[in-house]
Amino acid sequence: MAIVGGAIVPPLQGLFADVTGDLQLSFIIPMICYAYIVYYGFVGYKVKEVQV
């Protein structure tokens, strides 16, 4: 997640800001990333049972 967060998200945010013309609106990109981190913290980390 660190590689994606540091190498891919900033250019995506910049591209979004250039396309929309609104720098403040481009902060939705990191907000989506933080929402995924919160989801993973509460639900996504749980190990599912393996049925044999």
ROFI-851850 format. One record per residue (C-alpha): x, y, z; residue number from 1; residue in three letters. Coordinates in steps of 0.1 Angstrom, whole numbers, padded with zeros to 4 digits. Layout:
BEGIN
xx; yy; zz; nr; rest
X; Y; Z; NUM; ala
...
This chain:
BEGIN
xx; yy; zz; nr; rest
0000; 0000; 0000; 1; met
0029; 0023; 0006; 2; ala
0041; 0020; -0030; 3; ile
0007; 0026; -0044; 4; val
0001; 0055; -0020; 5; gly
0034; 0072; -0028; 6; gly
0038; 0064; -0065; 7; ala
0004; 0061; -0080; 8; ile
-0021; 0081; -0060; 9; val
-0004; 0116; -0064; 10; pro
-0002; 0114; -0102; 11; pro
-0038; 0102; -0103; 12; leu
-0048; 0131; -0081; 13; gln
-0029; 0155; -0103; 14; gly
-0045; 0141; -0134; 15; leu
-0080; 0144; -0118; 16; phe
-0072; 0180; -0108; 17; ala
-0062; 0188; -0143; 18; asp
-0092; 0171; -0159; 19; val
-0117; 0187; -0136; 20; thr
-0100; 0220; -0131; 21; gly
-0106; 0219; -0094; 22; asp
-0078; 0211; -0070; 23; leu
-0101; 0207; -0039; 24; gln
-0123; 0182; -0057; 25; leu
-0092; 0161; -0065; 26; ser
-0088; 0153; -0028; 27; phe
-0116; 0127; -0033; 28; ile
-0089; 0104; -0046; 29; ile
-0070; 0101; -0012; 30; pro
-0103; 0101; 0006; 31; met
-0113; 0069; -0013; 32; ile
-0079; 0054; -0004; 33; cys
-0085; 0062; 0033; 34; tyr
-0120; 0047; 0031; 35; ala
-0105; 0015; 0018; 36; tyr
-0079; 0015; 0047; 37; ile
-0107; 0019; 0072; 38; val
-0127; -0009; 0056; 39; tyr
-0097; -0031; 0057; 40; tyr
-0091; -0023; 0093; 41; gly
-0126; -0032; 0103; 42; phe
-0137; -0060; 0080; 43; val
-0111; -0070; 0053; 44; gly
-0084; -0084; 0076; 45; tyr
-0105; -0112; 0090; 46; lys
-0093; -0147; 0079; 47; val
-0121; -0167; 0063; 48; lys
-0126; -0203; 0073; 49; glu
-0114; -0229; 0049; 50; val
-0137; -0258; 0044; 51; gln
-0120; -0291; 0038; 52; val
